[in-house]
Amino acid sequence: MYNRLIRKEAVLAVVGLGYVGLPIALEFARKIRVIGFDIREDRIGMMRKGQDPSRELPASAFEGSDIEFTSRAGEMQKANFFIVGVPTPIDQHNLPDLRPLLSASRDVGRALKKGDYVVFESTVYPGCTEEDCIPILEDESGLKAGMDFKVGFSPERINPGDKVNTLTTITKVVSGNDAEALDNIARTYELVVSAGVHRAPSIKVAEAAKIIENTQRDVNIALMNELSIIFNRMGINTYDVLEAAGTKWNFLKFFPGLVGGHCIGVDPYYLVYKAKEYRYHPQVINSGRFVNDSMGFYAAKQLVKKLIAAGKNVLNSRVLVMGITFKENVSDIRNSRVSDLISELRSYGVSIDVTDPYADNAEVQQEYGFELTGSPGHNYDAVVVAVNHQAYADLGEEDFVKLLRDKGQGILIDIKGIYRNRIGKLNYWSF
C-alpha cells in the first residue's frame, strides 16, 4: 500500500475536514494524491477557494496540493487508504456521542475494496475501533477486516492555535490490526511527520494513550482549580503561589482556568464510560471533571458577591465578558465553559454583553443563543476577561476604566490572571 501511494497508483481519502482532518489532508497532498471529504458543502466550497473554515491555516497551506475536495461520499470509492478524523463529542448527559464516527464508518464501508486501509484518528475509548467501527465497515462492505482490508488507529495530537507543535513536529502514535498493517500505516505517516512515529503494540494501546493524555491534563488542572478555591478563601493569590512553587525543578506547571473545548473537557468522559463497563467507577477522574465543570459557575458567583459588596443592585448590573472561544487565539467556540459563567450571571438577572475578536457571531448565536457585541459601551459595572487572547494582553488598567460606569470602583475579573500586579484602582479578582 505504501509503495502504491507514493507512486500515486493509490489515493488517500481524509474523512472529516475540521481542525484535525484538513491539516492532515493538505500535508499528504504535497506528497501523494488525496481526496478530502466533508459532509458540509459550505465548508467544501471554502476549501476549494483555499480558505480554512476553522481559520487555522493560511491560504499558502493549500498551494501545491494534489487534492480533490468533495461532499459526495461516492467519490471516496476512488480511494484506497482512508483516514477518519470526525468529531467525537459528548451528549447532554456527558456520554460519548459516536454518531459522527459511526456515520463516517458507514460511508467508508460503502467505499471499501479488497486491499484497502482504514485508519481512525478520532479520539475514542479503548476498544471502540474494533468493537464499534470495524463491524460497521464489514457490514457495509461485505468484506472481512484483517483478511480483506486493514485497520489502524493513529490518535490526532493537533493543538488548535499552536504554531510550534504542529502535525509534522509531534511524534505520531500509530497502530494496526497486524504487523503488515502497522508497517504500512507507519511508513505512510512518516511521509508527513518529520518528528517520526511511535509504533504502538495494538489498536487499544493507541486508543488508551490518547485518552489518558487529556485525562492527565484535566486532573492536574482540576487540582489547580481546587487550590484556587482554597487560596481565594485564604486571601492568597493563586498565581503568586504557583510562581513561588514553580521555582522547584520538578514542580508541574499547571494553572487554574475554565476547561472546555473538544479534548480535555470531553475525553475523560469517554474513559469513564468505558471503565463502568468493567464495573469500575473512576473516582479521581470524575472528581476532576466535577471541579473543572463547576469553575464557570464559581467565577460567576464570585462576581455577584463583589457586585453586592460594592452596593450594586444585581438586577440592574451590566457586565462585559471578553472572550467566548474555548481557548486563546482560536475561533473555535465548541464546548466553551465561558458559557457557564454567562448563563450563571444571567440567572441572577445580570445584563451581559459578550465580545471576542476571533469568534464568529453567527456560530455563537447558533451554539449559545446570543449575539456578540460589536462595540462595547462605557457603562458596565464589571468586566470579565474570560479568555487570554493576544489582543487583550496589552490592555492596561485605563482601558478597563473607560468601560466602567464607576471609573475608580468598577470590578475586573481576570480568569487567567494576565493582569496580575498591573491593576491598582479597580476591584480585581482572578482564579
Buried (B, 14 or more C-beta within 10 A) or exposed (E): BBEBBBEEEBBBBBBBBBBBBBBBBBBBBBBBBBBBBBBEEEBBEBBBEBBBBBBBBEEEBBEEBEBBBBBEBEBBBBBBBBBBBBBBBBEEEBEBBBEBBBBBBBBBBBBBEEEBBBBBBBBBBBBBBBEBBBBBBBEBBEBEBBEBBBBBBBBBBBBBBBEEEBBEEBEBBBBBBEEEBBBBBBBBBBBBBEBEBBBBEBBBEBBBBBBBBBBBBBBBBBBBBBBBBEBBEEEEBBBEBBEEEEEEEEEEEBBBBBBBBBBBBBBBBBBBBBBEEEEEEBEEBBBBBEBBBBBBBBBBBBBBEBBEEBEBEBEEBBBBBBBBBBBBBBBBBBBBBBBBBBBBBBEBEBBBBBBBBBBBBEBBEEBBEBEBBEEBEEEBBBBBBBBBBEBBEEBEBEEBBEBBBBBEBBBBBBBBBBBBEEBEBBBBBBB
